[in-house]
């Protein structure tokens, strides 16, 4: 079983519980997180004793999304050569995409148990899971638009298959927050729970029910569902990586980041 800095991995019989474990940082996704997700899900995929995976967040929140220090570090790598900058940014985006692709491609069903914040990159993560369950007061937001960028790690490619195109566009264009009740109404989550404790208990019970089924039947079912979904997801991921290789160099990103950190309203050029 992998040992991680940012993930707490516990095997409970045929179920593996993966907790995002940076509660003091609102479970923000730092550089180590993205590598460890790939490592953990490779181990899960290769371990036949594991039948089902549950992902949750330690502490008060599921995750506040990508750690802003990671974006600052990426900005420090920029040079005067636009072509080389674009190539570097594109490689970095594809690397981040690979982490949540590992969840999407995992042979085992992956269930997200969401409480507190589920913002930005956390939406990318849960969109890659098979099923989502939440507390009534969970706080969701596709926050990237408020940072002056388009979401580029899977939300815009996977979410339309979960909640419908029109609602996805509304949430992605506005970045507005919505709670667990609305998430259930639009189909993002399957069921609501009153508290994090009852949420985890309910999800673990469901995971146990699935784990009791034929693993080959579950594997075949997941593969067929994923295959039928849409072959254009990978094309979409590749396109947003190429698009953002240029667009992440816009002044809008700097303006948005400054506004976010100073809690002021951003003023963008036409």
Secondary structure, DSSP 8 states (H G I E B T S, - for coil): ----SSEEEEEETTEEEEEE--GGGTT-B-HHHHHHHHHHHHHHHH-TT--EEEEEESTT-SB--B-HHHHHHHHTT--S-HHHHHHHHHHHHHHHHHHHHHHHH-SSEEEEEE-SEEETHHHHHHHTSSEEEEETT-EEE-GGGGGTS---SSHHHHTHHHH-HHHHHHHHHH---EEHHHHHHTTSSSEEESSHHHHHHHHHHHHHHHHTS-HHHHHHHHHHHHHHH-TTHHHHHHHHHHHHHHHTTSHHHHHHHHHHHHT-------
